[in-house]
Amino acid sequence: QVQLVESGGGLVQAGGSLSVSCAASGRTFSRFAVAWFRQAPRKEREFVAAIYWSGGLTDYADSLKGRFTISVDNAKNTVYLQMNSLKPEDTAVYYCAAREGAPTMFQTRYDYWGQGTQVTVSS
């Protein structure tokens, strides 16, 4: 059974950086895509970034390109989201999700979800 566990969230000042992690277990993930989504208070959950586990194909929300970077560490079975130049509007619960197949920005196509990690950016 696929399990995804996020970690690394916390409180950071505007302009700072933070990296959140998604530890994956239960399957061989070479043909999986993993994505990050986020949900701010009183807002819909939105796509952040996605990566294909093998080969490194990535996709980003247009508004976040250049500030956020998604990456995979195969040895640790972990996907990372590096967030730079953080803004108060980046405050949200960040979720990782996984699916077999290519990365996609559509959350309904992801079968496995983590519990989320809170990121708070203070102004």
Residue pairs with C-beta under 8 A, 6 or more apart in sequence:
1 26
2 24
2 25
2 26
2 27
2 98
2 111
2 112
3 24
3 25
3 26
3 112
4 22
4 23
4 24
4 34
4 96
4 97
4 98
4 112
4 113
4 114
5 22
5 23
5 25
5 114
5 115
6 20
6 21
6 22
6 23
6 94
6 95
6 96
6 114
6 115
6 116
6 117
7 20
7 21
7 23
7 117
8 18
8 19
8 20
8 21
8 117
9 18
9 20
9 94
9 117
9 118
9 119
9 120
10 18
10 118
10 119
10 120
11 120
11 121
11 122
12 18
12 86
12 119
12 120
12 121
12 122
13 86
13 121
13 122
14 86
14 87
14 88
14 121
14 122
14 123
15 85
15 86
16 86
16 121
17 82
17 83
17 84
17 85
17 86
18 83
18 86
18 119
19 80
19 81
19 82
19 83
20 36
20 80
20 81
20 83
20 94
20 117
20 119
21 78
21 79
21 80
21 81
22 34
22 36
22 78
22 79
22 80
22 81
22 96
22 114
23 76
23 77
23 78
24 32
24 34
24 77
24 78
24 79
24 98
25 77
29 53
29 77
29 98
30 53
30 54
31 53
31 54
31 100
31 101
32 52
32 53
32 98
32 99
32 100
32 101
33 50
33 51
33 52
33 53
33 98
33 99
33 100
33 101
33 102
33 103
33 104
34 50
34 51
34 53
34 72
34 79
34 96
34 97
34 98
34 103
35 47
35 48
35 49
35 50
35 51
35 96
35 97
35 98
35 99
35 103
35 104
35 105
35 107
35 110
36 48
36 49
36 50
36 70
36 79
36 81
36 94
36 95
36 96
36 97
37 45
37 46
37 47
37 48
37 94
37 95
37 96
37 97
37 107
38 45
38 46
38 48
38 90
38 92
38 93
38 94
38 95
38 119
39 45
39 46
39 92
39 93
39 95
39 116
40 89
40 91
40 92
41 91
41 92
43 92
45 95
45 107
46 61
47 61
47 105
47 106
47 107
48 60
48 61
48 64
48 68
48 70
48 81
48 94
49 58
49 59
49 60
49 61
49 64
49 68
49 69
49 70
49 81
50 58
50 59
50 70
50 103
50 104
50 105
51 57
51 58
51 59
51 70
51 71
51 72
51 79
51 103
52 58
52 102
52 103
53 72
53 74
53 79
56 72
57 102
57 103
58 70
58 103
59 103
59 104
59 105
60 68
60 70
61 105
67 83
67 84
67 85
67 86
68 81
68 82
68 83
68 84
69 81
69 82
69 84
70 79
70 80
70 81
70 82
71 79
71 80
71 82
72 78
72 79
72 80
73 79
73 80
79 96
81 94
83 90
83 119
86 119
86 121
87 121
88 121
88 122
88 123
89 121
90 119
90 121
91 119
91 120
91 121
92 118
92 119
93 116
93 117
93 118
93 119
94 116
94 117
94 118
94 119
95 113
95 114
95 115
95 116
96 113
96 114
97 107
97 110
97 112
97 113
97 114
98 110
98 111
98 112
99 109
99 110
99 111
99 112
100 111
101 109
104 110
